[in-house]
Amino acid sequence: MLEPDVLAAMLGALERDQFAEARRGSKLHDLLIDDKDLISDLIVSASSSQARDLMRRLMLTPVFEELNKRSLMARMIKVHGELQHMVSGEPEEKEEALVVSWPSLEKRKAEYDDLISKKIPENTKEIGVARSYGDLRENFEYKAAKEMQTVLMRRKAELEQMLSRARGTRFENVETGQVSIGTSVVTRDTESGQLSTFHILGAWDSDPGKGIVSYQTAIGQALIGKTTGDSAELPGETAAKKVEIVEITAWQNTENEAVAVNE
């Protein structure tokens, strides 16, 4: 499996040869440009921080003409979409922390570990085997493996971003003066008088059958900040319904109810 450090070493060698007015780096230079998959293969296992460092180095290196440099950067972005802002010049948005339950956080971590230790290495091997079949233009196995690589790496980047923002909680010592994360809310439909209970939990928690909703959902956002006696409009299947807040209590996890959303 090719490592991200190899790309850094290749750029370093090209820069040394250029400043030494040597021609030894020309083949290496042409290889990086002509092999459409090489740079992707070199950074496929890179973390987001490693990928950013390599993109920054590529942007600053003088060894490539601007058109070729942009082509190489585009190949890197195809694998690590989070690098796009470095090329566009737009500032990277600092996203707020995600409040998540411990069970959902552990599930996300397990998915990430499975990607890193099993799925991505297995896919990398499949790419190597398929490449050995030759004639990549007509090689269905190679194309399929490369497409799967893109899917896996995109999910890897998503999980890294989510996990970096996640803050695990057990929803203890919750303030019940108003609806907040970790509270259970009883509402009354102002038209039918029907009572409903919603448990406002973490960003990745959802079980509609048990009334568990993420604080990021439309229902969660409509209820957050409300106090007893307040009115709120909740989204419905056909139209919004108006409800009154009847009671707010701390959520009691008696059945380990927090369920991670499958995304």
Salt bridges, closest charged atoms under 4 A:
GLU15 OE1 - ARG57 NH2 3.60
ASP17 OD1 - ARG24 NH2 3.01
ASP30 OD1 - HIS29 ND1 3.15
ASP37 OD1 - LYS146 NZ 3.84
ASP41 OD2 - ARG131 NH2 2.69
ASP41 OD1 - LYS146 NZ 2.96
ASP53 OD1 - ARG56 NH1 3.05
GLU66 OE2 - ARG70 NE 3.46
GLU82 OE2 - HIS80 ND1 2.99
GLU92 OE1 - HIS85 NE2 3.49
GLU95 OE1 - ARG165 NH1 3.71
GLU111 OE2 - ARG155 NE 2.77
ASP114 OD2 - LYS119 NZ 3.78
ASP135 OD1 - ARG137 NE 3.67
GLU158 OE1 - ARG155 NH1 3.11
GLU160 OE2 - LYS156 NZ 3.07
GLU244 OE1 - ARG188 NH1 3.73
GLU263 OE1 - ARG108 NH2 3.64
